[in-house]
Amino acid sequence: MKRLQLKEVIEVVGGRLVHGSKDVVVKDAVIYHLHPIIQSHTMIFLDRRQPFNYEKIQHLEPFVIISDARNSREKYQEAFAVIEVENIRKAIFAFAEYYRSLFNIPVIAITGTDGKTTTKDMIVHILKKQYSVQSTVRSRNAPRKSFEYLMGIDEDTEVGVFETGLGAPGNLRYHCDIFQPTIGIITNIGIFHLDKCKTLENYVLAKGEIIEGLKNKGTLLVNGDDENIATLPLKDYKGKLVSFGKSAGTDLRATDIKMDSSQTKFTMTYDYKQYSVVLPCLGEHQAYNAMAAIGAVLNVGVDITNAILALQSFNVLEKHLQVKQGIKDSIIIDDSWSLTPGALKEALKVLQSIAYNRKKIVLIGDIGRLGDHTTKTHLEVGEMISEQNIDVLITYGQNSKKVAYRVEEKNTHIQVYSYLDIQDVYQKVISLLSPDSLCLFKCSNTDNDLMELKEHIIKKGEMERKQHDER
């Protein structure tokens, strides 16, 4: 964080000094119930409804408290200074807006059902060749993290790149109020978070909050092939609109997408010129992520050839369609980062592309965050899988039983096994794996049972190969 004088902050938040001195330098700012306090000279935004534990932070004195408590002077007398405000939420946003205004830098905000983390990582990978970048850590993109990431911007920061996670309507608006993005990306909009959004229509609208967040003056990059994005009021957007996809007419267009066991290649057309793009990761969807990333960095000032060259050394985050060896010389596709219908569809495309003549096994868990749409969505996923050229489907979980039921009903050529006991899953997988098999592990990284099973199979495979090499 850039160091600030407390006296300038008091005016920004519309507060009054009720205790201590305003002559202090602020080195960090946190929202007390959301963020850790890690150094002295921290300014703490403290909601009067939140309990305050002085003992936990007394070793980090001096600190400043900004609160909406009416008796804040007596309540927080241990602080070096206490600022009283009428409304703590308004004070937080007023300070965030002021702090963001201190930096005339491009800030990229990324949303979408799938691909946010990879697109963010691609952008950061490209930009770090030339710029100092502040960005989201891994996929820690919840609204509670936004203020903390904003405070990570300082005098050395040249670009901000942030994922904007969504669990409920209003979350994207919150992110944008904090980050004040100049460039926005919508990777895609599928089916997810219906537990809080209730309907797909509400979910689409919630993702569309990023349009409002750009305030009709930034650059908005959208997936031009996505039917749900097409329902958003894009024609009314007065900023710069850039599309990417496979369809004719998109600004960044991918054609001739090809995959082998280790990379994805495609031809990208932009501004009437063609470019060959090579990505050391798997999936047609990675072409979309790459085009979104390239489109974003072009608006920062990166040369297109440099962006494409940088992506050749990009390393995808673990558990994103990574090909590994399992037991009995089998091949495992580890795609256990998250599970949505859209992500499963893309993973199945990769399975088909690299399977060759191997037996194709698919193992999936339950899809979460679907609310009242849980049964319907799992049946639809079953319908989709039934149309795939696979040999075996294994499901684990109560909801994924519905997937198994629909596949059994629709395609008798697929062997279907559905279990509620993880040991049963393990025994079946072990019996099926062989040197001529390829198994897709598709689950959420919060599904501990399947994650442990997958890791066990991969580690056991590593031990088998080590023992073989030592002979």
C-alpha positions in Angstrom: 0.0 0.0 0.0 1.1 3.5 -0.7 1.7 5.4 2.6 -0.9 8.0 3.4 -1.3 10.7 6.0 -4.2 10.0 8.4 -5.4 13.6 8.2 -6.1 13.3 4.4 -8.0 10.0 5.0 -10.3 11.6 7.6 -11.6 14.1 5.0 -12.0 11.3 2.4 -14.2 9.1 4.7 -16.2 12.0 6.0 -15.2 11.2 9.6 -14.1 13.1 12.7 -11.2 12.5 15.0 -12.6 11.5 18.4 -9.4 10.2 20.0 -5.7 10.5 19.5 -3.8 12.4 16.9 -4.2 12.7 13.1 -0.5 13.1 12.7 0.3 9.5 11.8 1.3 7.7 8.6 -0.9 4.9 7.5 0.9 1.9 5.9 -1.9 -0.5 5.4 -5.7 -0.6 5.5 -8.0 -3.6 6.3 -11.6 -4.4 7.0 -11.4 -5.9 10.4 -13.7 -8.9 10.0 -12.4 -9.8 6.6 -8.7 -9.3 6.5 -5.7 -10.1 8.7 -3.7 -7.3 10.4 -0.1 -8.0 9.7 1.8 -4.8 10.5 1.8 -1.7 12.6 0.4 1.6 11.3 -2.6 -0.2 10.0 -5.9 1.6 9.5 -8.8 -0.7 10.6 -12.3 -0.3 9.3 -14.4 -1.7 12.1 -18.2 -2.3 11.9 -19.7 -1.5 15.3 -21.5 -4.9 15.2 -18.2 -6.7 15.1 -16.4 -7.7 18.3 -12.9 -6.2 18.7 -10.1 -8.2 20.3 -7.3 -5.8 21.3 -5.1 -8.5 22.7 -4.6 -10.1 19.3 -3.2 -7.0 17.7 -1.6 -5.0 20.5 1.8 -6.1 19.4 1.1 -4.3 16.1 0.7 -0.8 17.7 0.2 1.9 16.7 -3.0 1.3 14.7 -5.9 3.5 13.7 -9.6 2.6 14.0 -12.4 3.9 11.8 -15.8 2.9 13.1 -19.4 3.8 13.1 -19.8 3.0 16.8 -21.3 6.0 18.6 -19.1 5.4 21.7 -16.0 4.7 19.6 -13.7 6.9 21.7 -14.3 4.9 24.9 -14.7 1.5 23.1 -11.4 1.7 21.2 -9.2 3.8 23.5 -6.3 1.5 23.0 -5.9 2.7 19.4 -3.5 5.5 18.5 -6.3 7.3 16.8 -10.1 6.8 16.4 -12.1 8.2 13.6 -15.9 8.1 13.9 -18.1 7.9 10.7 -21.8 7.8 10.2 -21.8 4.7 7.9 -18.9 2.3 7.9 -19.8 0.7 4.5 -19.9 4.2 2.8 -16.6 5.0 4.5 -15.0 1.9 3.1 -16.1 2.6 -0.4 -15.2 6.2 -0.2 -11.7 5.3 0.8 -11.4 2.6 -1.8 -12.5 5.0 -4.5 -10.0 7.6 -3.3 -7.2 5.1 -3.1 -7.9 3.7 -6.5 -7.9 7.3 -7.9 -4.3 7.7 -6.8 -3.1 5.3 -9.5 -3.7 6.1 -13.2 -3.1 2.5 -14.3 -5.1 0.0 -16.3 -7.0 -2.5 -14.1 -8.4 -5.7 -15.7 -11.4 -7.4 -14.1 -12.3 -10.9 -15.3 -15.5 -12.8 -14.7 -17.2 -15.9 -16.2 -18.4 -19.3 -15.2 -15.2 -21.1 -16.4 -11.8 -19.9 -17.4 -11.3 -17.0 -15.0 -8.2 -18.2 -13.3 -6.5 -19.4 -16.5 -7.3 -16.2 -18.4 -6.0 -14.2 -15.4 -2.9 -16.3 -15.2 -2.3 -15.9 -19.0 -2.6 -12.1 -18.7 -0.3 -11.9 -15.8 2.2 -14.2 -17.5 2.3 -11.9 -20.6 2.4 -8.6 -18.7 5.1 -9.6 -16.2 7.6 -9.6 -19.1 7.2 -5.8 -19.2 5.3 -4.5 -16.2 4.9 -4.7 -12.5 1.6 -6.4 -11.8 -0.7 -6.8 -8.8 -3.1 -9.7 -9.2 -5.4 -12.2 -7.7 -3.6 -15.0 -5.9 -4.5 -18.4 -7.6 -8.4 -18.4 -7.7 -9.0 -16.6 -4.4 -11.5 -14.3 -6.0 -14.3 -13.8 -3.4 -15.6 -10.3 -2.8 -14.0 -10.3 0.6 -10.5 -10.3 -1.1 -11.0 -7.3 -3.3 -10.2 -4.6 -0.8 -7.1 -6.5 0.3 -5.9 -6.8 -3.3 -6.6 -3.1 -3.9 -4.4 -2.3 -1.0 -1.6 -4.3 -2.7 -1.4 -1.6 -5.3 1.4 0.8 -4.6 3.7 3.3 -6.4 5.5 0.5 -8.3 2.4 -1.1 -9.7 1.8 -0.6 -13.4 -1.2 -2.9 -14.0 -3.8 -4.6 -11.9 -5.3 -8.0 -13.0 -8.1 -9.4 -10.8 -10.6 -12.2 -11.0 -14.1 -11.2 -9.8 -15.8 -14.2 -8.3 -19.6 -14.4 -8.0 -21.7 -16.3 -5.5 -24.7 -14.1 -5.5 -26.2 -11.0 -7.3 -24.4 -7.8 -6.3 -21.0 -9.5 -6.0 -19.7 -8.2 -9.3 -21.0 -4.7 -8.5 -19.0 -4.8 -5.3 -15.8 -6.0 -7.0 -16.1 -3.2 -9.6 -16.8 -0.5 -6.9 -13.5 -1.5 -5.3 -11.3 -2.1 -8.3 -12.8 0.6 -10.7 -11.7 -1.5 -13.7 -10.7 0.0 -17.0 -10.8 -3.4 -18.9 -13.4 -6.1 -18.3 -13.6 -9.7 -19.6 -16.6 -12.1 -19.6 -15.1 -15.5 -20.5 -18.4 -17.3 -20.7 -21.7 -17.8 -18.8 -22.9 -21.3 -18.1 -24.8 -22.9 -15.3 -23.5 -22.3 -11.7 -24.3 -20.5 -8.5 -28.0 -21.1 -8.9 -28.3 -21.7 -5.1 -28.1 -17.9 -4.6 -29.0 -16.5 -8.0 -32.0 -18.9 -8.1 -32.5 -18.8 -11.9 -30.1 -18.8 -14.9 -31.6 -15.5 -16.0 -30.6 -13.9 -12.6 -27.1 -15.5 -12.9 -26.6 -14.0 -16.3 -27.7 -10.6 -15.1 -25.4 -10.9 -12.1 -22.4 -11.6 -14.5 -23.5 -8.6 -16.5 -22.9 -6.3 -13.6 -19.4 -6.0 -14.9 -20.8 -3.9 -17.8 -22.1 -1.4 -15.3 -18.8 -1.5 -13.4 -16.9 -0.3 -16.5 -19.1 2.9 -16.5 -19.5 2.9 -20.3 -15.9 4.1 -20.8 -13.6 1.0 -20.5 -12.9 -1.9 -22.9 -15.2 -4.9 -22.6 -14.0 -8.2 -24.0 -16.7 -10.9 -24.5 -17.0 -14.4 -25.8 -18.8 -13.8 -29.1 -19.9 -17.5 -29.3 -21.7 -17.5 -25.9 -25.5 -17.6 -26.1 -26.0 -16.3 -22.6 -23.6 -13.4 -23.0 -25.5 -12.5 -26.2 -28.6 -11.8 -24.0 -26.8 -9.0 -22.2 -27.4 -5.3 -23.3 -24.1 -5.1 -25.2 -25.5 -2.9 -27.9 -26.1 -0.2 -25.3 -22.5 -0.3 -24.1 -20.8 3.0 -25.0 -17.2 2.0 -24.3 -15.0 -0.2 -26.6 -16.5 -3.7 -27.2 -14.2 -6.5 -28.4 -15.4 -10.0 -29.1 -13.4 -13.3 -29.3 -14.5 -16.7 -30.5 -14.7 -19.1 -33.5 -17.5 -17.4 -35.2 -17.1 -15.2 -38.3 -17.2 -11.5 -37.3 -15.5 -11.8 -33.9 -12.6 -9.4 -33.5 -10.2 -12.1 -32.4 -11.1 -15.3 -34.2 -9.8 -18.8 -33.7 -9.7 -21.4 -36.6 -8.1 -24.7 -37.2 -7.8 -25.6 -33.5 -5.8 -28.8 -32.9 -4.6 -30.7 -29.9 -2.1 -33.4 -29.1 -1.1 -34.9 -25.8 0.7 -31.7 -24.6 -0.4 -28.6 -26.5 -3.1 -26.8 -28.3 -2.5 -24.9 -31.6 -4.8 -22.6 -33.5 -4.8 -19.8 -36.0 -5.9 -16.4 -34.7 -7.2 -13.7 -37.0 -7.0 -10.2 -35.7 -7.2 -6.9 -37.6 -7.1 -8.8 -40.9 -3.9 -10.6 -40.1 -3.3 -14.2 -39.1 -1.2 -15.5 -36.3 -0.1 -19.0 -35.3 -0.7 -19.5 -31.5 0.8 -22.4 -29.6 -0.3 -23.1 -26.0 1.4 -25.7 -23.8 -2.0 -26.7 -22.3 -5.0 -28.7 -23.5 -8.4 -27.7 -24.7 -10.4 -25.8 -27.3 -11.5 -23.6 -24.4 -7.9 -22.6 -23.9 -8.0 -20.9 -27.3 -10.8 -18.7 -26.0 -8.9 -18.0 -22.8 -5.8 -17.1 -24.8 -7.7 -14.7 -27.1 -9.3 -13.0 -24.1 -5.9 -12.6 -22.6 -4.3 -11.3 -25.8 -7.2 -8.9 -26.4 -6.7 -7.5 -22.8 -3.0 -7.0 -23.0 -3.3 -5.3 -26.4 -5.3 -2.6 -24.6 -2.6 -2.3 -22.1 0.0 -1.7 -24.8 1.7 -5.1 -25.4 2.6 -6.0 -28.9 0.6 -8.9 -30.3 3.6 -10.9 -31.4 5.1 -10.5 -28.0 1.9 -11.7 -26.3 1.7 -14.8 -28.5 5.3 -15.6 -27.9 4.9 -15.2 -24.1 2.0 -17.7 -24.1 4.3 -20.5 -25.4 6.0 -20.6 -22.0 2.7 -20.4 -20.0 2.2 -23.0 -17.3 -1.4 -23.8 -16.5 -2.4 -24.1 -12.8 -2.4 -27.6 -11.4 -5.5 -29.8 -11.8 -6.4 -28.1 -15.1 -6.5 -30.9 -17.7 -3.1 -32.2 -16.8 -2.0 -35.5 -18.3 -0.3 -37.9 -15.8 0.5 -41.5 -15.6 -1.5 -43.7 -13.2 -1.2 -47.2 -12.0 -0.6 -50.1 -14.5 0.8 -47.6 -17.0 -2.6 -46.0 -17.4 -3.1 -42.4 -18.4 -4.9 -40.0 -16.1 -6.4 -36.6 -17.1 -6.5 -34.6 -13.9 -9.2 -31.9 -14.2 -10.1 -31.8 -10.6 -10.0 -28.0 -10.0 -13.7 -27.4 -10.4 -16.8 -29.0 -11.8 -19.4 -27.2 -13.8 -21.4 -28.5 -16.8 -19.5 -26.3 -19.2 -16.1 -27.3 -17.8 -17.1 -31.0 -18.0 -18.1 -30.6 -21.7 -14.7 -29.1 -22.5 -12.8 -31.8 -20.6 -14.7 -34.5 -22.6 -13.5 -32.8 -25.8 -9.9 -33.1 -24.6 -10.5 -36.8 -23.7 -11.8 -37.5 -27.2 -8.9 -35.6 -28.8 -6.1 -37.5 -27.1 -7.6 -40.9 -26.5 -6.6 -42.4 -29.8 -7.5 -46.2 -29.4 -7.5 -46.3 -25.7 -10.4 -47.3 -23.5 -12.1 -44.0 -22.4 -13.1 -43.9 -18.7 -14.9 -40.9 -17.1 -15.1 -40.4 -13.3 -17.2 -37.6 -12.0 -18.5 -36.3 -8.7 -21.5 -34.2 -7.7 -21.9 -30.7 -9.2 -22.5 -28.2 -6.5 -24.1 -24.7 -6.2 -27.2 -25.6 -8.2 -29.9 -25.0 -5.7 -33.4 -26.0 -7.0 -31.8 -26.9 -10.4 -29.7 -29.7 -9.0 -31.8 -32.6 -10.3 -32.5 -31.0 -13.7 -28.9 -30.1 -14.3 -27.5 -33.5 -13.4 -30.0 -35.1 -15.8 -29.0 -32.7 -18.5 -25.3 -33.6 -17.9 -26.3 -37.2 -18.2 -27.9 -36.5 -21.5 -24.7 -34.8 -22.7 -22.5 -37.6 -21.6 -24.7 -40.2 -23.3 -23.9 -38.6 -26.6 -20.1 -39.0 -26.0 -18.0 -41.8 -27.5 -16.8 -43.1 -24.1 -16.6 -46.7 -22.8 -17.1 -46.3 -19.1 -18.8 -43.8 -16.7 -18.2 -43.9 -13.0 -20.1 -41.5 -10.7 -19.6 -40.8 -7.0 -22.2 -39.0 -5.0 -26.0 -38.8 -4.5 -26.6 -36.2 -7.2 -24.3 -37.7 -9.8 -26.5 -40.9 -9.5 -28.9 -39.0 -11.7 -26.2 -38.6 -14.3 -25.6 -42.3 -14.3 -29.4 -43.0 -14.5 -29.8 -40.8 -17.6 -26.7 -42.3 -19.3 -27.9 -45.8 -18.7 -31.3 -44.9 -20.1 -29.9 -43.2 -23.2 -26.8 -45.2 -24.2 -26.5 -48.9 -23.5 -23.0 -49.0 -25.1 -21.5 -47.1 -22.1 -20.8 -49.2 -19.0 -22.2 -47.2 -16.1 -21.2 -47.6 -12.4 -22.7 -45.4 -9.7 -21.4 -45.5 -6.1 -21.9 -43.8 -2.8 -18.9 -45.4 -1.1 -15.5 -44.2 -2.1 -14.0 -47.6 -1.5 -16.3 -49.0 -4.1 -15.2 -46.3 -6.6 -11.5 -47.1 -5.9 -12.0 -50.9 -6.4 -13.8 -50.3 -9.7 -11.3 -47.8 -11.0 -8.4 -50.1 -10.1 -10.0 -53.0 -11.9 -10.5 -50.9 -15.1 -7.2 -49.1 -15.4 -4.6 -50.7 -17.8 -1.9 -49.6 -20.2 -4.5 -49.1 -22.9 -6.9 -47.0 -20.8 -7.4 -43.2 -20.4 -9.3 -42.0 -17.3 -10.7 -38.5 -16.9 -11.0 -37.4 -13.3 -13.5 -34.6 -13.2 -14.6 -33.2 -9.8 -14.3 -30.2 -7.6 -11.2 -29.7 -5.5 -13.5 -29.5 -2.5 -14.5 -33.2 -3.1 -12.0 -34.6 -0.6 -12.9 -38.2 -1.2 -12.3 -38.1 -5.0 -9.2 -35.8 -4.6 -7.6 -38.3 -2.2 -8.5 -41.2 -4.5 -7.0 -39.4 -7.5 -3.8 -38.5 -5.7 -3.4 -42.1 -4.4 -3.7 -43.5 -8.0 -1.2 -41.1 -9.4 1.3 -41.6 -6.5 0.9 -45.3 -6.8 1.6 -45.1 -10.5 4.8 -43.1 -9.7 6.0 -45.7 -7.3 5.3 -48.5 -9.9 7.4 -46.6 -12.5 10.2 -46.0 -9.9 10.3 -49.7 -9.0 10.4 -50.6 -12.7 13.3 -48.2 -13.4 15.3 -49.6 -10.5 15.1 -53.1 -11.7 
